[in-house]
């Protein structure tokens, strides 16, 4: 098995938009990086795609079964047509229309949402792979001596190797194993820090960045801190943090939710959608915070996931009288709709949701913290709640824009169906093609280019905010901890809730403007983009 590290832009809620894959993939065989030809596997793939793919009418009637399975699968996909594009935080997306993937670099790089994987090792989730236990974003900093490059820690997983070693959100990493990040090496160097990279250990050099009284940023590389990391099994629960704040006489809950993941194998921490550990943790967090007058739901790092987890969360947020009404509708390639409905309180602990007791917060408005990495199931949640009359206030940046989703086809989900298959030559495979488009109860699906900050599709500059704070003279320049009242996105939400700022007077804060910092195209979160909006029950079930 040959391993090539990859970034995934696809969330899982079927990928609820099954997220989109970006970059390189894991492949087996083929010394040149290509997958081996397998006519039997390719015929199974073709059968599934001809029946289920959203654009099945455009699949060639004469496929080349001699191709390696990954190349063959890609040959069946509908590539977005260059022409009319609008800019998204993660790339260029076809305006308005549902699409299979993002197109970047002015049309030269296509990252489809649909993908095929071999079960070993690609089935392992980001939480199940040996990991250092932190997420990061690469930044470039213009200085008098040229461009300096850093990895900034976005968060650490509680009780992970990074957490135990003292690494914290906001830390600026300048070196890995004594090698400094540069414009030319940052991607290769950063991959050493990714889960599943094969790196058993790494030493990172952390340096503070300070703002002088004159307002200039300086890198204090004269006071470096060496942090030694040893990879291990990390339980990266999507229920990262929850707390309650009293604001303006209102009880406001705050929840950082980083993925619509249902559960994990208790021994390996690998993704297991038959397990309910994470769904139960979500129920528990909301029960502990209830009752609430408002909820700030932090989805800035959430790329999507399973449709059932999305349905559960929406049901716990919405007013009780929405139970039984339509939350989300999926439309397949034949124009048929399947409705997903808000759950009753009892349904939250029955059937697919057996486990912990649910709760109904009964909120008629919701505050969502978002970024360009907020995608798929996260966007379905926003769209579905708005369609049910819940006022969703989105603060931060425009979301990614994935209004399509996937079914999971593997040996277990296809057994006894016309799609039966998934094991070939002793190796298991699974497919997650885009199979449907998501609509809310009002039949709205107008987020192919993402949701802008604001309360509706028109958006509002008053809701725009950047998580990197403004530099303050005499203080260290870094991200405040998640949940800290000084954290820019949470601060904006709480200010609006309390009435401390009127919308017309809210300044647009952007720590990058004038600071010399800019995001470079590499983040550890890119690999999570395979989340999407994923339905595990096949059509007709």
C-alpha positions in Angstrom: 0.0 0.0 0.0 1.5 3.3 -1.1 0.6 6.3 1.0 0.4 9.8 -0.3 -0.8 12.5 2.1 -3.9 14.5 1.1 -6.2 17.3 2.0 -9.9 16.6 2.1 -12.5 19.3 1.5 -15.5 17.1 2.1 -17.7 16.8 5.2 -19.6 13.8 6.1 -23.2 14.0 6.8 -23.5 11.9 3.8 -21.2 14.5 3.2 -24.1 16.8 3.5 -22.7 17.6 1.5 -20.1 15.2 1.3 -17.3 17.5 1.3 -14.8 18.1 -1.3 -11.5 16.4 -1.7 -8.5 18.6 -2.3 -5.0 17.8 -3.1 -3.4 14.4 -3.1 -5.1 11.1 -2.1 -4.1 7.8 -0.6 -3.7 5.3 -3.4 -2.7 1.6 -3.5 -0.3 -0.1 -5.8 1.2 1.6 -8.9 4.8 2.7 -8.4 4.0 5.9 -10.2 1.3 6.8 -7.8 -1.6 5.5 -10.0 -4.1 2.9 -8.7 -4.0 -0.6 -10.3 -6.5 -1.5 -12.9 -9.4 -3.6 -11.7 -12.2 -4.3 -14.2 -14.5 -5.9 -11.7 -14.1 -3.1 -9.2 -14.6 -0.5 -12.0 -17.8 -2.3 -13.1 -19.2 -2.1 -9.6 -18.3 1.6 -9.5 -20.0 2.2 -12.8 -23.2 0.5 -11.7 -23.4 2.5 -8.6 -22.7 5.8 -10.3 -25.1 5.2 -13.2 -27.9 4.7 -10.7 -27.0 7.2 -7.9 -24.8 10.0 -9.1 -26.6 13.4 -9.2 -25.5 14.0 -12.8 -25.8 10.3 -13.9 -27.3 11.4 -17.3 -23.9 12.9 -18.2 -21.9 9.8 -17.5 -20.3 8.2 -20.6 -22.0 5.1 -21.9 -18.7 3.7 -23.0 -16.3 3.8 -20.0 -12.7 2.6 -20.2 -12.6 -0.3 -17.6 -8.9 -0.7 -18.1 -8.1 2.4 -16.0 -6.9 2.3 -12.4 -9.9 2.6 -10.2 -9.3 6.1 -9.0 -8.7 7.4 -12.5 -11.7 5.5 -13.7 -13.9 7.0 -10.9 -12.8 10.5 -11.7 -13.5 10.0 -15.4 -17.2 9.5 -14.5 -17.5 12.8 -12.6 -19.0 16.1 -13.8 -16.4 18.7 -13.7 -17.6 22.3 -13.1 -17.6 24.1 -16.4 -15.3 27.2 -16.5 -17.0 30.4 -17.3 -19.2 32.0 -14.6 -17.4 31.8 -11.3 -17.7 33.6 -8.0 -14.9 33.7 -5.4 -15.2 31.6 -2.3 -12.8 31.4 0.6 -11.6 28.0 -0.5 -11.7 28.5 -4.3 -13.8 29.4 -7.3 -17.2 28.0 -7.4 -19.7 27.9 -10.3 -22.2 30.6 -9.6 -25.4 29.4 -8.0 -25.7 25.9 -9.4 -25.0 22.7 -7.5 -21.5 21.4 -8.3 -19.2 18.5 -7.7 -16.2 20.2 -6.1 -14.3 23.4 -6.1 -12.3 24.9 -8.9 -9.2 26.9 -7.9 -6.3 28.7 -9.5 -8.6 30.2 -12.1 -10.0 26.8 -13.3 -6.7 24.8 -13.4 -7.2 22.8 -10.2 -10.4 20.8 -9.7 -11.1 19.1 -6.3 -14.2 17.0 -6.6 -16.5 16.3 -3.6 -17.1 12.7 -4.8 -14.5 10.2 -4.0 -13.6 6.5 -3.7 -11.3 5.0 -1.0 -9.8 1.7 -0.1 -10.8 0.8 3.5 -7.2 0.5 4.6 -6.1 3.0 5.7 -8.3 5.6 4.2 -11.4 4.6 6.2 -9.6 5.9 9.4 -11.1 9.1 10.5 -9.1 12.2 11.4 -9.9 11.4 15.1 -8.7 7.8 14.8 -5.3 8.3 13.3 -2.2 8.7 15.5 -1.9 12.4 16.1 -0.2 15.1 18.0 -3.6 16.5 18.7 -3.7 20.1 17.4 -5.0 22.0 14.4 -3.2 24.9 12.7 -3.2 27.5 9.9 -0.1 28.6 7.9 0.5 32.3 7.8 3.0 34.5 6.0 4.2 37.7 7.7 5.8 40.5 5.7 8.9 41.8 7.6 11.8 44.1 6.7 13.9 41.0 6.1 11.4 39.3 3.8 8.4 37.0 4.4 8.4 34.9 7.6 6.2 31.9 7.7 4.5 30.4 10.7 2.0 27.7 11.7 -0.5 29.2 14.2 -2.2 26.8 16.5 -6.0 27.0 16.1 -6.8 24.7 19.0 -5.5 21.7 20.8 -7.5 18.5 21.7 -8.0 18.2 25.4 -5.6 15.6 27.0 -3.8 15.1 23.6 0.0 15.0 23.3 0.0 18.7 22.3 -2.2 19.7 25.2 0.0 17.8 27.7 3.1 19.3 26.2 1.8 22.8 26.8 1.0 23.9 23.2 -1.9 26.4 23.2 -4.3 28.1 20.8 -2.6 31.2 19.4 1.0 29.8 19.6 3.1 30.7 16.6 5.3 27.8 15.4 8.4 29.0 13.5 10.3 25.7 13.1 9.7 21.9 13.0 12.6 19.7 14.0 15.0 22.7 13.8 13.9 23.6 10.2 12.3 27.0 9.8 9.1 27.5 7.7 9.7 29.3 4.4 7.7 30.2 1.4 9.0 27.2 -0.5 8.9 24.5 2.2 6.0 25.2 4.4 3.6 22.6 2.8 6.1 19.7 3.2 7.2 20.8 6.6 3.6 21.2 7.8 2.6 17.7 6.7 4.9 16.3 9.3 2.5 17.7 11.9 -0.7 16.1 10.4 -2.5 13.1 11.9 -1.3 9.9 10.2 1.8 11.6 8.8 4.0 8.8 10.1 5.8 11.2 12.3 6.1 9.5 15.7 7.8 12.6 17.3 8.4 16.2 16.4 9.9 19.2 18.1 8.3 22.5 17.3 9.8 25.9 18.1 7.2 28.5 19.4 8.0 32.2 19.4 5.9 35.1 20.7 4.9 38.0 18.4 4.4 41.3 20.1 3.0 44.7 19.2 5.3 47.5 20.2 4.1 50.8 21.7 4.5 52.3 18.2 2.1 49.7 16.8 4.6 47.6 15.0 4.7 43.7 15.2 8.0 42.1 16.1 8.9 38.4 16.2 10.6 37.6 19.5 12.8 34.8 18.1 15.3 35.6 20.9 13.0 33.8 23.3 12.0 30.6 21.6 10.3 27.8 23.3 11.0 24.2 22.3 8.0 21.8 22.6 8.6 18.1 22.2 5.6 16.1 20.8 5.0 12.4 20.7 2.1 11.1 18.5 -0.6 9.0 20.1 -4.2 7.9 19.8 -6.3 11.0 20.2 -10.0 11.2 20.9 -10.9 14.4 19.1 -14.5 14.8 20.2 -16.4 17.3 18.0 -18.0 18.6 21.2 -15.0 20.6 22.0 -16.2 23.2 24.5 -19.4 24.4 26.1 -20.1 27.1 28.6 -22.9 29.5 29.7 -22.6 33.3 30.0 -25.0 35.8 31.6 -25.3 38.7 29.1 -27.6 41.6 29.5 -29.9 39.6 31.7 -30.0 36.7 29.3 -28.6 33.2 29.7 -26.4 32.5 26.7 -24.9 29.1 25.9 -21.7 28.8 23.9 -20.9 25.5 22.1 -17.8 24.8 20.0 -18.9 21.9 17.7 -16.2 20.8 15.2 -17.9 18.1 13.2 -21.1 16.2 12.8 -19.5 12.9 13.9 -21.8 10.3 15.5 -19.2 8.2 17.4 -16.0 6.3 17.4 -14.5 2.9 18.1 -13.7 3.0 21.9 -10.3 1.2 21.4 -9.0 2.9 18.2 -11.0 6.2 18.2 -11.7 5.5 14.5 -15.0 6.9 13.1 -17.9 4.5 13.7 -21.4 5.8 12.6 -23.0 2.9 14.4 -21.6 4.3 17.7 -23.4 7.1 19.5 -20.6 8.4 21.8 -20.4 11.9 20.1 -24.1 12.3 19.6 -24.6 11.5 23.3 -21.9 14.0 24.2 -23.8 16.6 22.2 -27.0 15.8 24.0 -25.2 16.1 27.3 -23.6 19.4 26.5 -27.0 21.0 25.6 -28.7 19.4 28.6 -26.1 20.9 31.0 -26.5 24.4 29.5 -30.4 24.3 29.4 -32.5 26.4 29.8 -31.1 29.1 27.5 -32.3 32.4 26.1 -29.8 32.3 23.3 -27.2 29.9 21.9 -23.9 30.8 20.2 -23.0 27.8 18.1 -19.3 27.9 17.0 -19.0 26.1 13.6 -16.0 28.0 12.3 -14.0 24.7 12.1 -16.9 22.4 11.2 -16.8 21.0 7.7 -19.9 18.8 8.0 -20.5 15.1 8.7 -23.5 12.8 9.1 -27.0 13.9 8.3 -28.4 12.1 11.4 -26.2 14.3 13.7 -27.3 17.4 11.9 -31.0 16.4 12.2 -30.5 15.7 16.0 -28.8 19.1 16.7 -31.4 21.1 14.7 -34.2 19.3 16.6 -32.7 20.2 20.0 -32.3 23.9 19.0 -35.7 24.6 17.4 -39.0 25.3 19.1 -40.9 22.1 20.2 -43.8 22.8 17.8 -41.5 22.2 14.8 -41.3 18.5 15.7 -42.6 16.4 12.8 -42.2 19.2 10.3 -39.6 19.3 7.5 -36.1 20.2 8.4 -34.3 19.2 5.2 -35.3 17.7 1.9 -32.9 15.8 -0.4 -33.6 15.7 -4.1 -32.1 12.9 -6.2 -31.2 12.7 -9.9 -34.8 11.7 -10.7 -36.3 14.7 -8.9 -37.6 12.6 -6.1 -37.6 14.1 -2.6 -36.8 12.4 0.7 -37.8 14.5 3.8 -35.8 14.7 7.0 -38.0 16.0 9.8 -37.5 17.7 13.2 -37.5 15.1 16.0 -39.8 15.0 19.0 -38.1 14.8 22.4 -38.8 11.1 22.7 -37.4 10.4 19.2 -34.1 12.0 20.3 -33.3 8.8 22.3 -35.0 6.2 20.0 -34.0 4.2 16.9 -31.0 5.9 15.2 -30.6 8.1 18.2 -30.7 5.5 21.0 -28.6 6.6 23.9 -28.6 9.7 26.1 -31.6 11.8 26.7 -32.2 14.7 24.3 -33.4 18.2 25.2 -35.5 20.9 23.5 -34.0 24.4 23.9 -37.0 25.9 22.0 -35.1 28.8 20.5 -36.5 31.0 17.8 -33.1 32.5 17.0 -29.6 31.1 16.8 -26.1 32.8 16.6 -23.6 30.9 14.4 -19.9 31.7 14.3 -18.6 30.8 10.8 -15.6 30.8 8.5 -14.8 29.7 4.9 -14.3 26.2 6.4 -17.9 26.0 7.7 -19.5 23.7 5.2 -21.9 21.0 4.2 -23.9 19.7 7.3 -23.1 23.1 9.0 -24.7 24.9 6.1 -27.6 22.5 6.0 -28.3 23.2 9.6 -28.4 27.0 8.9 -30.6 26.5 5.8 -33.0 24.0 7.5 -33.5 26.2 10.6 -34.1 29.3 8.5 -36.6 27.3 6.5 -38.4 26.5 9.7 -38.7 30.1 10.8 -35.7 30.2 13.2 -33.7 33.4 12.8 -30.1 32.4 12.2 -27.6 35.2 12.7 -24.3 34.3 11.0 -21.1 36.0 12.3 -17.6 35.8 10.8 -16.9 34.9 7.2 -18.8 33.5 4.2 -19.3 29.8 4.5 -17.9 27.4 1.9 -21.0 26.6 -0.2 -21.9 22.9 -0.3 -25.6 22.3 -0.9 -25.2 18.8 -2.2 -24.6 15.5 -0.3 -23.7 11.9 -0.6 -24.7 8.3 0.2 -22.2 5.8 1.5 -21.7 2.7 -0.7 -19.7 -0.1 0.8 -19.9 -3.8 1.5 -22.2 -3.3 4.5 -24.6 -0.6 3.1 -25.0 -2.4 -0.3 -25.5 -6.0 1.0 -28.7 -7.4 -0.5 -29.3 -4.4 -2.7 -28.8 -3.8 -6.5 -25.5 -2.0 -5.5 -24.1 -5.1 -3.7 -20.3 -5.1 -3.8 -17.3 -3.4 -2.1 -14.8 -6.2 -1.7 -12.4 -6.9 -4.6 -9.2 -8.8 -4.6 -9.4 -9.1 -0.8 -9.5 -5.3 -0.3 -12.6 -3.3 0.7 -13.6 -0.1 -1.0 -16.3 2.5 -0.4 -17.7 5.3 -2.6 -19.2 8.6 -1.6 -20.5 10.2 -4.8 -22.6 13.3 -4.8 -26.2 11.9 -5.0 -28.6 14.7 -4.0 -29.1 18.4 -3.4 -30.4 19.8 -0.1 -33.4 22.0 0.3 -35.3 23.4 3.3 -39.0 23.4 3.9 -39.3 26.6 1.8 -37.6 24.7 -1.1 -34.6 26.9 -0.8 -31.1 25.7 -1.7 -29.4 29.0 -2.6 -26.1 28.4 -0.8 -23.9 26.9 -3.5 -21.6 29.9 -3.0 -22.0 29.9 0.8 -23.9 31.9 3.3 -22.6 35.5 3.8 -22.4 36.9 7.3 -25.8 38.3 8.3 -29.4 37.1 8.8 -30.3 36.2 5.2 -28.9 35.5 1.7 -28.2 39.2 1.1 -25.7 39.3 4.0 -24.5 42.3 6.0 -21.1 43.8 6.5 -22.1 44.5 10.1 -21.8 40.8 10.8 -18.4 40.3 9.2 -15.6 39.6 11.6 -12.1 38.0 11.7 -10.9 35.7 14.4 -7.4 37.1 14.3 -7.7 40.1 16.6 -6.4 43.6 16.1 -2.9 44.2 17.3 -2.8 46.1 20.6 0.2 48.2 21.5 2.3 46.7 24.2 0.6 43.3 24.1 1.3 39.9 22.6 -0.4 39.3 19.2 -2.2 36.0 19.3 -5.6 34.3 19.1 -7.5 34.5 22.4 -8.7 31.1 23.8 -11.9 29.7 22.4 -14.7 30.7 24.8 -12.8 33.7 26.1 -15.0 36.8 26.1 -12.3 38.7 24.3 -12.3 36.3 21.4 -13.4 38.4 18.4 -16.3 36.3 17.0 -17.8 35.4 20.4 -17.3 39.0 21.5 -19.3 40.2 18.5 -22.1 37.7 19.1 -22.4 38.6 22.8 -22.4 42.3 22.0 -25.2 42.0 19.5 -27.2 39.8 21.9 -26.8 42.3 24.8 -27.6 45.3 22.6 -24.2 46.7 23.4 -23.6 47.7 19.8 -26.2 48.6 17.2 -25.7 46.8 13.8 -25.1 50.1 12.0 -22.2 50.9 14.3 -20.5 47.6 14.5 -16.9 48.0 13.2 -15.5 45.3 10.8 -12.5 44.0 12.7 -9.8 42.4 10.8 -6.5 41.6 12.5 -4.8 40.9 9.2 -5.4 44.4 7.7 -2.3 46.5 8.3 -0.6 43.7 10.4 1.3 42.3 7.5 -0.2 38.8 8.0 -1.9 36.8 5.3 -3.2 33.2 5.2 -1.2 30.8 3.0 -3.0 27.9 1.3 -2.4 25.3 3.9 -4.3 24.3 7.0 -4.4 21.1 9.0 -8.2 21.5 8.7 -8.2 20.9 5.0 -8.0 17.1 5.5 -11.3 17.3 7.4 -13.1 18.7 4.4 -14.3 15.3 3.5 -17.0 15.6 6.1 -19.8 16.7 3.9 -23.5 15.8 4.4 -23.6 12.1 4.4 -26.7 9.8 4.5 -25.9 6.2 5.3 -29.4 4.8 4.3 -29.4 4.2 0.6 -32.2 5.5 -1.7 -35.5 3.6 -1.1 -34.5 2.5 2.4 
